[in-house]
Amino acid sequence: MSAELLSLFAGILIGLIYALLKARSPAPPAIALVGLLGMLIGEQVTVQMLKPVHTTALHTCQAQPTATASLNTACSRGGKS
């Protein structure tokens, strides 16, 4: 089961428990949702920002199959000389 569905089901379960206990959410709903949205956006932005950094060195090394032995050695070590 994906993390999104598991999170949704957990939220629904907690909501039902709060309703049965006639308890109010500890945070105002609008503020809580905006905070969660910010967390999701921050996570996705971070993933997208880090993704090109990792693949750029890999593509550079793979794009030059006729390079010298020293470059090939540097590429096999992750681009470090």
Gaussian input, Z-matrix of N, CA and C with variables (Angstrom, degrees):
# hf/3-21g

backbone

0 1
 N
 C     1     B1
 C     2     B2     1     A1
 N     3     B3     2     A2     1     D1
 C     4     B4     3     A3     2     D2
 C     5     B5     4     A4     3     D3
 N     6     B6     5     A5     4     D4
 C     7     B7     6     A6     5     D5
 C     8     B8     7     A7     6     D6
 N     9     B9     8     A8     7     D7
 C    10    B10     9     A9     8     D8
 C    11    B11    10    A10     9     D9
 N    12    B12    11    A11    10    D10
 C    13    B13    12    A12    11    D11
 C    14    B14    13    A13    12    D12
 N    15    B15    14    A14    13    D13
 C    16    B16    15    A15    14    D14
 C    17    B17    16    A16    15    D15
 N    18    B18    17    A17    16    D16
 C    19    B19    18    A18    17    D17
 C    20    B20    19    A19    18    D18
 N    21    B21    20    A20    19    D19
 C    22    B22    21    A21    20    D20
 C    23    B23    22    A22    21    D21
 N    24    B24    23    A23    22    D22
 C    25    B25    24    A24    23    D23
 C    26    B26    25    A25    24    D24
 N    27    B27    26    A26    25    D25
 C    28    B28    27    A27    26    D26
 C    29    B29    28    A28    27    D27
 N    30    B30    29    A29    28    D28
 C    31    B31    30    A30    29    D29
 C    32    B32    31    A31    30    D30
 N    33    B33    32    A32    31    D31
 C    34    B34    33    A33    32    D32
 C    35    B35    34    A34    33    D33
 N    36    B36    35    A35    34    D34
 C    37    B37    36    A36    35    D35
 C    38    B38    37    A37    36    D36
 N    39    B39    38    A38    37    D37
 C    40    B40    39    A39    38    D38
 C    41    B41    40    A40    39    D39
 N    42    B42    41    A41    40    D40
 C    43    B43    42    A42    41    D41
 C    44    B44    43    A43    42    D42
 N    45    B45    44    A44    43    D43
 C    46    B46    45    A45    44    D44
 C    47    B47    46    A46    45    D45
 N    48    B48    47    A47    46    D46
 C    49    B49    48    A48    47    D47
 C    50    B50    49    A49    48    D48
 N    51    B51    50    A50    49    D49
 C    52    B52    51    A51    50    D50
 C    53    B53    52    A52    51    D51
 N    54    B54    53    A53    52    D52
 C    55    B55    54    A54    53    D53
 C    56    B56    55    A55    54    D54
 N    57    B57    56    A56    55    D55
 C    58    B58    57    A57    56    D56
 C    59    B59    58    A58    57    D57
 N    60    B60    59    A59    58    D58
 C    61    B61    60    A60    59    D59
 C    62    B62    61    A61    60    D60
 N    63    B63    62    A62    61    D61
 C    64    B64    63    A63    62    D62
 C    65    B65    64    A64    63    D63
 N    66    B66    65    A65    64    D64
 C    67    B67    66    A66    65    D65
 C    68    B68    67    A67    66    D66
 N    69    B69    68    A68    67    D67
 C    70    B70    69    A69    68    D68
 C    71    B71    70    A70    69    D69
 N    72    B72    71    A71    70    D70
 C    73    B73    72    A72    71    D71
 C    74    B74    73    A73    72    D72
 N    75    B75    74    A74    73    D73
 C    76    B76    75    A75    74    D74
 C    77    B77    76    A76    75    D75
 N    78    B78    77    A77    76    D76
 C    79    B79    78    A78    77    D77
 C    80    B80    79    A79    78    D78
 N    81    B81    80    A80    79    D79
 C    82    B82    81    A81    80    D80
 C    83    B83    82    A82    81    D81
 N    84    B84    83    A83    82    D82
 C    85    B85    84    A84    83    D83
 C    86    B86    85    A85    84    D84
 N    87    B87    86    A86    85    D85
 C    88    B88    87    A87    86    D86
 C    89    B89    88    A88    87    D87
 N    90    B90    89    A89    88    D88
 C    91    B91    90    A90    89    D89
 C    92    B92    91    A91    90    D90
 N    93    B93    92    A92    91    D91
 C    94    B94    93    A93    92    D92
 C    95    B95    94    A94    93    D93
 N    96    B96    95    A95    94    D94
 C    97    B97    96    A96    95    D95
 C    98    B98    97    A97    96    D96
 N    99    B99    98    A98    97    D97
 C   100   B100    99    A99    98    D98
 C   101   B101   100   A100    99    D99
 N   102   B102   101   A101   100   D100
 C   103   B103   102   A102   101   D101
 C   104   B104   103   A103   102   D102
 N   105   B105   104   A104   103   D103
 C   106   B106   105   A105   104   D104
 C   107   B107   106   A106   105   D105
 N   108   B108   107   A107   106   D106
 C   109   B109   108   A108   107   D107
 C   110   B110   109   A109   108   D108
 N   111   B111   110   A110   109   D109
 C   112   B112   111   A111   110   D110
 C   113   B113   112   A112   111   D111
 N   114   B114   113   A113   112   D112
 C   115   B115   114   A114   113   D113
 C   116   B116   115   A115   114   D114
 N   117   B117   116   A116   115   D115
 C   118   B118   117   A117   116   D116
 C   119   B119   118   A118   117   D117
 N   120   B120   119   A119   118   D118
 C   121   B121   120   A120   119   D119
 C   122   B122   121   A121   120   D120
 N   123   B123   122   A122   121   D121
 C   124   B124   123   A123   122   D122
 C   125   B125   124   A124   123   D123
 N   126   B126   125   A125   124   D124
 C   127   B127   126   A126   125   D125
 C   128   B128   127   A127   126   D126
 N   129   B129   128   A128   127   D127
 C   130   B130   129   A129   128   D128
 C   131   B131   130   A130   129   D129
 N   132   B132   131   A131   130   D130
 C   133   B133   132   A132   131   D131
 C   134   B134   133   A133   132   D132
 N   135   B135   134   A134   133   D133
 C   136   B136   135   A135   134   D134
 C   137   B137   136   A136   135   D135
 N   138   B138   137   A137   136   D136
 C   139   B139   138   A138   137   D137
 C   140   B140   139   A139   138   D138
 N   141   B141   140   A140   139   D139
 C   142   B142   141   A141   140   D140
 C   143   B143   142   A142   141   D141
 N   144   B144   143   A143   142   D142
 C   145   B145   144   A144   143   D143
 C   146   B146   145   A145   144   D144
 N   147   B147   146   A146   145   D145
 C   148   B148   147   A147   146   D146
 C   149   B149   148   A148   147   D147
 N   150   B150   149   A149   148   D148
 C   151   B151   150   A150   149   D149
 C   152   B152   151   A151   150   D150
 N   153   B153   152   A152   151   D151
 C   154   B154   153   A153   152   D152
 C   155   B155   154   A154   153   D153
 N   156   B156   155   A155   154   D154
 C   157   B157   156   A156   155   D155
 C   158   B158   157   A157   156   D156
 N   159   B159   158   A158   157   D157
 C   160   B160   159   A159   158   D158
 C   161   B161   160   A160   159   D159
 N   162   B162   161   A161   160   D160
 C   163   B163   162   A162   161   D161
 C   164   B164   163   A163   162   D162
 N   165   B165   164   A164   163   D163
 C   166   B166   165   A165   164   D164
 C   167   B167   166   A166   165   D165
 N   168   B168   167   A167   166   D166
 C   169   B169   168   A168   167   D167
 C   170   B170   169   A169   168   D168
 N   171   B171   170   A170   169   D169
 C   172   B172   171   A171   170   D170
 C   173   B173   172   A172   171   D171
 N   174   B174   173   A173   172   D172
 C   175   B175   174   A174   173   D173
 C   176   B176   175   A175   174   D174
 N   177   B177   176   A176   175   D175
 C   178   B178   177   A177   176   D176
 C   179   B179   178   A178   177   D177
 N   180   B180   179   A179   178   D178
 C   181   B181   180   A180   179   D179
 C   182   B182   181   A181   180   D180
 N   183   B183   182   A182   181   D181
 C   184   B184   183   A183   182   D182
 C   185   B185   184   A184   183   D183
 N   186   B186   185   A185   184   D184
 C   187   B187   186   A186   185   D185
 C   188   B188   187   A187   186   D186
 N   189   B189   188   A188   187   D187
 C   190   B190   189   A189   188   D188
 C   191   B191   190   A190   189   D189
 N   192   B192   191   A191   190   D190
 C   193   B193   192   A192   191   D191
 C   194   B194   193   A193   192   D192
 N   195   B195   194   A194   193   D193
 C   196   B196   195   A195   194   D194
 C   197   B197   196   A196   195   D195
 N   198   B198   197   A197   196   D196
 C   199   B199   198   A198   197   D197
 C   200   B200   199   A199   198   D198
 N   201   B201   200   A200   199   D199
 C   202   B202   201   A201   200   D200
 C   203   B203   202   A202   201   D201
 N   204   B204   203   A203   202   D202
 C   205   B205   204   A204   203   D203
 C   206   B206   205   A205   204   D204
 N   207   B207   206   A206   205   D205
 C   208   B208   207   A207   206   D206
 C   209   B209   208   A208   207   D207
 N   210   B210   209   A209   208   D208
 C   211   B211   210   A210   209   D209
 C   212   B212   211   A211   210   D210
 N   213   B213   212   A212   211   D211
 C   214   B214   213   A213   212   D212
 C   215   B215   214   A214   213   D213
 N   216   B216   215   A215   214   D214
 C   217   B217   216   A216   215   D215
 C   218   B218   217   A217   216   D216
 N   219   B219   218   A218   217   D217
 C   220   B220   219   A219   218   D218
 C   221   B221   220   A220   219   D219
 N   222   B222   221   A221   220   D220
 C   223   B223   222   A222   221   D221
 C   224   B224   223   A223   222   D222
 N   225   B225   224   A224   223   D223
 C   226   B226   225   A225   224   D224
 C   227   B227   226   A226   225   D225
 N   228   B228   227   A227   226   D226
 C   229   B229   228   A228   227   D227
 C   230   B230   229   A229   228   D228
 N   231   B231   230   A230   229   D229
 C   232   B232   231   A231   230   D230
 C   233   B233   232   A232   231   D231
 N   234   B234   233   A233   232   D232
 C   235   B235   234   A234   233   D233
 C   236   B236   235   A235   234   D234
 N   237   B237   236   A236   235   D235
 C   238   B238   237   A237   236   D236
 C   239   B239   238   A238   237   D237
 N   240   B240   239   A239   238   D238
 C   241   B241   240   A240   239   D239
 C   242   B242   241   A241   240   D240

   B1=1.4542
   B2=1.5278
   B3=1.3336
   B4=1.4646
   B5=1.5336
   B6=1.3019
   B7=1.4626
   B8=1.5295
   B9=1.3329
   B10=1.4693
   B11=1.5225
   B12=1.3429
   B13=1.4717
   B14=1.5177
   B15=1.3121
   B16=1.4611
   B17=1.5252
   B18=1.3156
   B19=1.4616
   B20=1.5254
   B21=1.3278
   B22=1.4591
   B23=1.5280
   B24=1.3188
   B25=1.4662
   B26=1.5207
   B27=1.3261
   B28=1.4689
   B29=1.5279
   B30=1.3257
   B31=1.4672
   B32=1.5150
   B33=1.3227
   B34=1.4699
   B35=1.5303
   B36=1.3242
   B37=1.4686
   B38=1.5321
   B39=1.3135
   B40=1.4632
   B41=1.5308
   B42=1.3411
   B43=1.4692
   B44=1.5115
   B45=1.3375
   B46=1.4687
   B47=1.5311
   B48=1.3119
   B49=1.4731
   B50=1.5252
   B51=1.3542
   B52=1.4632
   B53=1.5235
   B54=1.3387
   B55=1.4660
   B56=1.5263
   B57=1.3341
   B58=1.4623
   B59=1.5248
   B60=1.3239
   B61=1.4669
   B62=1.5320
   B63=1.3462
   B64=1.4699
   B65=1.5282
   B66=1.3094
   B67=1.4688
   B68=1.5204
   B69=1.3094
   B70=1.4606
   B71=1.5275
   B72=1.3088
   B73=1.4620
   B74=1.5279
   B75=1.3383
   B76=1.4639
   B77=1.5288
   B78=1.3147
   B79=1.4664
   B80=1.5218
   B81=1.3107
   B82=1.4656
   B83=1.5306
   B84=1.3261
   B85=1.4657
   B86=1.5225
   B87=1.3144
   B88=1.4723
   B89=1.5266
   B90=1.3134
   B91=1.4589
   B92=1.5267
   B93=1.3130
   B94=1.4640
   B95=1.5264
   B96=1.3290
   B97=1.4599
   B98=1.5223
   B99=1.3151
   B100=1.4635
   B101=1.5270
   B102=1.3122
   B103=1.4678
   B104=1.5141
   B105=1.3185
   B106=1.4713
   B107=1.5190
   B108=1.3195
   B109=1.4569
   B110=1.5318
   B111=1.3089
   B112=1.4630
   B113=1.5172
   B114=1.3241
   B115=1.4659
   B116=1.5270
   B117=1.3280
   B118=1.4686
   B119=1.5214
   B120=1.3208
   B121=1.4654
   B122=1.5218
   B123=1.3072
   B124=1.4666
   B125=1.5141
   B126=1.3165
   B127=1.4678
   B128=1.5253
   B129=1.3291
   B130=1.4657
   B131=1.5228
   B132=1.3195
   B133=1.4633
   B134=1.5206
   B135=1.3279
   B136=1.4526
   B137=1.5209
   B138=1.3213
   B139=1.4638
   B140=1.5235
   B141=1.3315
   B142=1.4594
   B143=1.5265
   B144=1.3226
   B145=1.4641
   B146=1.5284
   B147=1.3187
   B148=1.4584
   B149=1.5219
   B150=1.3048
   B151=1.4564
   B152=1.5268
   B153=1.3445
   B154=1.4637
   B155=1.5291
   B156=1.3149
   B157=1.4556
   B158=1.5252
   B159=1.3058
   B160=1.4653
   B161=1.5220
   B162=1.3140
   B163=1.4582
   B164=1.5179
   B165=1.3375
   B166=1.4583
   B167=1.5223
   B168=1.3208
   B169=1.4622
   B170=1.5204
   B171=1.3053
   B172=1.4566
   B173=1.5248
   B174=1.3283
   B175=1.4579
   B176=1.5266
   B177=1.3173
   B178=1.4586
   B179=1.5159
   B180=1.3130
   B181=1.4585
   B182=1.5211
   B183=1.3113
   B184=1.4557
   B185=1.5237
   B186=1.3288
   B187=1.4593
   B188=1.5253
   B189=1.3283
   B190=1.4540
   B191=1.5270
   B192=1.3324
   B193=1.4572
   B194=1.5335
   B195=1.3423
   B196=1.4604
   B197=1.5171
   B198=1.3104
   B199=1.4618
   B200=1.5256
   B201=1.3155
   B202=1.4629
   B203=1.5210
   B204=1.3153
   B205=1.4724
   B206=1.5233
   B207=1.3447
   B208=1.4678
   B209=1.5198
   B210=1.3459
   B211=1.4583
   B212=1.5218
   B213=1.3298
   B214=1.4546
   B215=1.5204
   B216=1.3346
   B217=1.4597
   B218=1.5146
   B219=1.3461
   B220=1.4693
   B221=1.5221
   B222=1.3346
   B223=1.4551
   B224=1.5124
   B225=1.3191
   B226=1.4591
   B227=1.5134
   B228=1.3470
   B229=1.4534
   B230=1.5083
   B231=1.3332
   B232=1.4581
   B233=1.5049
   B234=1.3302
   B235=1.4441
   B236=1.5117
   B237=1.3220
   B238=1.4531
   B239=1.5201
   B240=1.3125
   B241=1.4702
   B242=1.5031
   A1=107.79
   A2=116.59
   A3=120.11
   A4=110.66
   A5=113.68
   A6=119.74
   A7=111.40
   A8=116.17
   A9=119.46
   A10=111.47
   A11=116.52
   A12=119.21
   A13=111.41
   A14=116.92
   A15=120.62
   A16=110.21
   A17=116.31
   A18=120.87
   A19=110.99
   A20=116.74
   A21=120.65
   A22=110.88
   A23=117.02
   A24=120.50
   A25=111.84
   A26=117.15
   A27=120.25
   A28=110.27
   A29=116.22
   A30=120.08
   A31=112.40
   A32=116.23
   A33=120.29
   A34=110.13
   A35=116.69
   A36=121.18
   A37=110.81
   A38=116.70
   A39=119.90
   A40=109.93
   A41=117.11
   A42=120.53
   A43=111.85
   A44=116.89
   A45=120.49
   A46=111.18
   A47=116.19
   A48=119.81
   A49=109.90
   A50=117.03
   A51=120.37
   A52=110.69
   A53=117.13
   A54=120.43
   A55=111.12
   A56=117.04
   A57=120.52
   A58=112.18
   A59=116.03
   A60=120.55
   A61=112.23
   A62=116.01
   A63=121.98
   A64=111.20
   A65=114.88
   A66=121.42
   A67=108.99
   A68=115.56
   A69=119.75
   A70=109.03
   A71=115.09
   A72=120.99
   A73=109.02
   A74=117.59
   A75=119.31
   A76=113.11
   A77=118.56
   A78=121.74
   A79=108.85
   A80=116.89
   A81=118.18
   A82=109.40
   A83=118.24
   A84=120.85
   A85=114.69
   A86=118.11
   A87=120.00
   A88=110.74
   A89=116.93
   A90=120.75
   A91=110.13
   A92=117.11
   A93=120.68
   A94=111.20
   A95=116.76
   A96=119.94
   A97=112.20
   A98=116.93
   A99=120.07
   A100=109.74
   A101=116.98
   A102=120.48
   A103=112.10
   A104=116.71
   A105=120.10
   A106=111.23
   A107=117.09
   A108=120.64
   A109=110.36
   A110=116.49
   A111=120.64
   A112=112.20
   A113=116.57
   A114=120.35
   A115=110.75
   A116=116.75
   A117=120.45
   A118=111.69
   A119=116.60
   A120=120.09
   A121=110.17
   A122=117.12
   A123=120.80
   A124=112.44
   A125=116.87
   A126=120.64
   A127=110.63
   A128=116.74
   A129=119.96
   A130=111.84
   A131=117.68
   A132=120.70
   A133=110.13
   A134=116.74
   A135=120.85
   A136=111.34
   A137=117.22
   A138=121.01
   A139=110.19
   A140=117.27
   A141=120.84
   A142=111.54
   A143=117.85
   A144=120.38
   A145=111.38
   A146=117.36
   A147=120.64
   A148=112.65
   A149=118.10
   A150=121.84
   A151=112.61
   A152=121.08
   A153=120.35
   A154=113.35
   A155=118.72
   A156=121.29
   A157=109.98
   A158=117.19
   A159=121.60
   A160=111.39
   A161=118.29
   A162=120.66
   A163=113.16
   A164=119.39
   A165=120.95
   A166=111.02
   A167=118.74
   A168=121.59
   A169=110.29
   A170=117.28
   A171=121.01
   A172=110.63
   A173=117.80
   A174=120.66
   A175=111.68
   A176=117.44
   A177=120.79
   A178=110.00
   A179=117.38
   A180=121.22
   A181=111.14
   A182=118.43
   A183=120.96
   A184=111.92
   A185=117.95
   A186=121.05
   A187=112.33
   A188=118.53
   A189=121.66
   A190=110.69
   A191=118.81
   A192=120.25
   A193=113.32
   A194=119.30
   A195=121.55
   A196=111.88
   A197=118.13
   A198=122.12
   A199=109.93
   A200=114.71
   A201=120.24
   A202=110.79
   A203=115.74
   A204=120.83
   A205=111.17
   A206=117.61
   A207=119.02
   A208=111.37
   A209=117.95
   A210=120.55
   A211=110.35
   A212=116.86
   A213=119.93
   A214=111.23
   A215=116.61
   A216=120.32
   A217=110.31
   A218=117.04
   A219=120.19
   A220=110.54
   A221=117.83
   A222=120.44
   A223=110.97
   A224=118.33
   A225=119.92
   A226=111.52
   A227=117.83
   A228=121.20
   A229=112.13
   A230=117.81
   A231=121.19
   A232=113.13
   A233=118.50
   A234=121.33
   A235=114.12
   A236=119.72
   A237=122.92
   A238=109.34
   A239=116.85
   A240=120.56
   A241=111.81
   D1=137.18
   D2=-177.73
   D3=-71.11
   D4=157.77
   D5=-179.41
   D6=-63.08
   D7=-34.12
   D8=179.99
   D9=-64.67
   D10=-45.13
   D11=179.51
   D12=-67.66
   D13=-40.37
   D14=178.21
   D15=-61.39
   D16=-42.11
   D17=178.38
   D18=-64.60
   D19=-41.96
   D20=178.89
   D21=-62.19
   D22=-46.73
   D23=179.44
   D24=-64.02
   D25=-39.08
   D26=177.76
   D27=-63.78
   D28=-41.74
   D29=178.20
   D30=-63.43
   D31=-41.76
   D32=178.11
   D33=-63.72
   D34=-43.25
   D35=179.30
   D36=-61.34
   D37=-46.01
   D38=179.25
   D39=-64.44
   D40=-38.95
   D41=177.04
   D42=-60.96
   D43=-41.49
   D44=177.52
   D45=-64.08
   D46=-41.23
   D47=179.27
   D48=-63.18
   D49=-45.26
   D50=177.37
   D51=-58.84
   D52=-42.09
   D53=-178.67
   D54=-66.14
   D55=-42.64
   D56=179.25
   D57=-64.18
   D58=-36.13
   D59=179.27
   D60=-84.86
   D61=-2.55
   D62=-177.42
   D63=54.63
   D64=38.67
   D65=178.58
   D66=-101.81
   D67=149.54
   D68=176.66
   D69=-92.94
   D70=153.04
   D71=176.81
   D72=-61.15
   D73=141.66
   D74=-178.37
   D75=-66.70
   D76=-20.78
   D77=178.39
   D78=-119.75
   D79=146.83
   D80=175.16
   D81=-58.85
   D82=135.27
   D83=-174.09
   D84=-55.54
   D85=-41.60
   D86=-178.56
   D87=-64.37
   D88=-43.80
   D89=-179.60
   D90=-66.47
   D91=-40.30
   D92=179.85
   D93=-63.87
   D94=-43.13
   D95=-179.86
   D96=-67.35
   D97=-38.39
   D98=177.70
   D99=-65.42
   D100=-39.77
   D101=177.31
   D102=-63.50
   D103=-43.48
   D104=177.58
   D105=-64.65
   D106=-40.02
   D107=177.49
   D108=-61.88
   D109=-42.14
   D110=177.28
   D111=-61.59
   D112=-39.78
   D113=178.05
   D114=-63.81
   D115=-43.91
   D116=179.52
   D117=-64.28
   D118=-43.33
   D119=179.03
   D120=-64.24
   D121=-44.35
   D122=178.53
   D123=-60.44
   D124=-40.20
   D125=178.73
   D126=-64.32
   D127=-46.49
   D128=-178.19
   D129=-67.11
   D130=-39.04
   D131=177.99
   D132=-63.00
   D133=-43.26
   D134=179.55
   D135=-63.23
   D136=-44.35
   D137=179.19
   D138=-61.00
   D139=-43.92
   D140=-179.06
   D141=-68.81
   D142=-34.29
   D143=179.49
   D144=-71.47
   D145=-36.23
   D146=-178.26
   D147=-80.92
   D148=-26.14
   D149=-177.35
   D150=-59.29
   D151=-51.29
   D152=-179.13
   D153=-63.58
   D154=-31.64
   D155=-179.75
   D156=-61.62
   D157=-41.42
   D158=-178.16
   D159=-72.55
   D160=-41.60
   D161=-173.48
   D162=-84.35
   D163=-19.47
   D164=-178.46
   D165=-63.03
   D166=-47.69
   D167=-180.00
   D168=-64.57
   D169=-37.52
   D170=-179.71
   D171=-65.51
   D172=-44.57
   D173=179.48
   D174=-67.63
   D175=-35.16
   D176=178.76
   D177=-63.44
   D178=-43.66
   D179=-179.19
   D180=-69.69
   D181=-37.63
   D182=-178.17
   D183=-76.64
   D184=-22.90
   D185=-176.51
   D186=-78.09
   D187=-10.15
   D188=-176.54
   D189=-122.31
   D190=72.23
   D191=-177.05
   D192=-71.22
   D193=-19.03
   D194=-178.56
   D195=-99.33
   D196=17.56
   D197=-177.82
   D198=-69.72
   D199=167.31
   D200=-179.12
   D201=-67.48
   D202=166.14
   D203=-178.02
   D204=-62.86
   D205=-36.60
   D206=-179.12
   D207=-66.28
   D208=-37.47
   D209=177.44
   D210=-68.56
   D211=-41.54
   D212=177.93
   D213=-61.32
   D214=-38.76
   D215=177.37
   D216=-65.26
   D217=-41.40
   D218=178.59
   D219=-64.16
   D220=-39.52
   D221=179.87
   D222=-67.10
   D223=-37.91
   D224=-179.23
   D225=-69.15
   D226=-19.62
   D227=176.83
   D228=-97.47
   D229=16.01
   D230=177.34
   D231=88.11
   D232=21.77
   D233=176.76
   D234=89.99
   D235=2.33
   D236=-179.38
   D237=-91.90
   D238=137.80
   D239=-179.61
   D240=-87.50

